Amino acid sequence: MKKIIFFLISALIGIELFAGIVIAPTIFFPQKYGLNISLTLFESGLLMTRIFVILGYILFPIALIGLFYALVQKNKILLAVMFIIASLVSLFVFYFTPFILESQALGELATQNKQFAQMHTYSQWCLKAIIFFQFIGLILLAQGPRK
């Protein structure tokens, strides 16, 4: 089970980094990469949101599996890290994502205000924190049992 969780978290980190480092710049600045696609900032945002909605479907169950594993292992440090991950993932999936989806559903104007910009920035920081704690979780998993 430990190897499966290690693999799942590693894969998630790879997917998250790929989404942020490769997909996002390509969607928001396609001309920079030789693509002859013209999207508005709003249209690019809609595409990225779809990607992060799908990511949320993957993130949440894996966060719960990691939390359950740490609970069964009775590893307090790993449990604390997995709890932080599950909490941040819940925040990302159930707070930030719905806010962004609702704003986008209201139209382009609803995404061009200070509140939306702040929430978007917070969601980015939330995802960065998720990745950071996933790395810590991987290190703890690699080190072996610690009670």
C-alpha positions in Angstrom: 0.0 0.0 0.0 2.9 2.4 0.8 4.3 2.0 -2.7 0.9 2.7 -4.2 0.5 5.9 -2.2 4.0 6.9 -3.0 3.3 6.4 -6.7 0.0 8.3 -6.6 1.4 11.3 -4.8 4.4 11.3 -7.1 2.2 11.2 -10.1 0.0 14.0 -8.7 3.0 16.2 -8.2 4.1 15.6 -11.8 0.6 16.4 -13.1 0.3 19.5 -10.9 3.7 20.8 -12.0 3.1 20.0 -15.7 -0.3 21.8 -15.5 1.4 24.9 -14.0 4.7 24.9 -15.9 3.6 23.7 -19.3 -0.1 23.7 -19.8 -1.0 27.1 -18.3 1.6 29.1 -20.2 0.7 27.3 -23.4 -3.0 28.1 -22.9 -2.5 31.7 -21.9 0.3 32.6 -24.3 -0.1 30.2 -27.3 1.7 32.6 -29.7 4.8 32.4 -27.6 5.0 28.7 -28.4 4.4 29.0 -32.1 0.7 28.1 -31.9 -1.6 30.1 -34.2 -4.4 30.3 -31.7 -6.1 33.4 -30.5 -7.9 33.2 -27.2 -9.0 35.9 -24.9 -7.8 35.9 -21.3 -11.3 34.8 -20.3 -11.4 31.9 -22.8 -8.0 30.8 -21.6 -9.2 30.9 -18.0 -12.2 28.8 -18.9 -9.9 26.1 -20.4 -7.6 26.1 -17.4 -10.5 25.9 -15.0 -11.7 22.8 -16.8 -8.3 21.2 -16.3 -8.2 22.1 -12.6 -11.8 20.8 -12.1 -10.6 17.4 -13.5 -7.4 17.7 -11.3 -9.7 18.2 -8.3 -11.5 14.9 -9.1 -8.1 13.2 -8.9 -6.7 15.2 -6.0 -9.5 14.7 -3.5 -9.7 10.9 -3.4 -5.9 10.5 -3.3 -5.7 13.0 -0.4 -8.3 10.9 1.5 -6.4 7.6 0.7 -3.2 9.2 2.0 -4.9 10.4 5.1 -6.5 7.0 5.7 -3.1 5.3 5.2 -1.4 7.5 7.7 -4.2 6.9 10.2 -3.9 3.1 9.8 -0.1 3.3 10.1 -0.4 5.4 13.3 2.4 7.6 12.1 1.7 10.9 13.8 4.0 13.0 11.6 2.7 11.5 8.4 -0.8 11.8 9.7 -0.3 15.5 10.3 1.1 16.1 6.9 -1.6 14.1 5.2 -4.2 16.0 7.2 -2.8 19.3 6.0 -2.8 18.0 2.4 -6.4 16.8 2.7 -7.4 20.2 4.3 -5.7 22.2 1.5 -7.2 20.0 -1.2 -10.6 20.4 0.3 -10.1 24.2 0.3 -9.0 24.1 -3.3 -11.8 21.7 -4.5 -14.7 22.9 -2.4 -14.0 26.6 -1.9 -11.7 28.1 -4.6 -12.9 26.1 -7.6 -16.6 26.7 -7.0 -15.9 30.4 -6.6 -14.0 30.6 -9.9 -16.7 28.5 -11.7 -19.5 30.7 -10.4 -17.6 33.9 -11.4 -17.0 32.5 -14.8 -20.6 31.5 -15.2 -21.6 35.1 -14.6 -19.4 36.2 -17.5 -16.2 37.8 -18.4 -16.9 41.0 -16.4 -17.3 39.0 -13.1 -13.7 37.8 -13.5 -12.2 41.3 -13.9 -12.5 42.5 -10.4 -10.3 42.7 -7.3 -12.2 39.9 -5.5 -11.8 37.4 -8.3 -8.1 38.3 -8.7 -7.5 37.8 -5.0 -9.3 34.5 -4.9 -7.4 33.3 -8.0 -4.1 34.2 -6.4 -5.1 32.4 -3.2 -6.1 29.3 -5.1 -2.6 29.4 -6.8 -0.9 29.6 -3.4 -3.2 26.9 -2.1 -2.1 24.6 -4.9 1.6 25.5 -4.3 1.2 24.6 -0.6 -0.5 21.3 -1.6 2.6 20.4 -3.8 5.0 21.5 -1.0 3.3 19.2 1.6 3.0 16.4 -1.0 6.8 16.6 -1.3 7.1 16.4 2.5 4.7 13.4 2.5 6.9 11.7 -0.1 10.0 12.2 2.0 8.2 10.8 5.1 6.9 7.8 3.1 10.4 7.2 1.8 12.0 7.3 5.3 9.8 4.5 6.5 7.8 4.1 9.7 8.0 6.7 12.4 5.5 6.7 15.3 
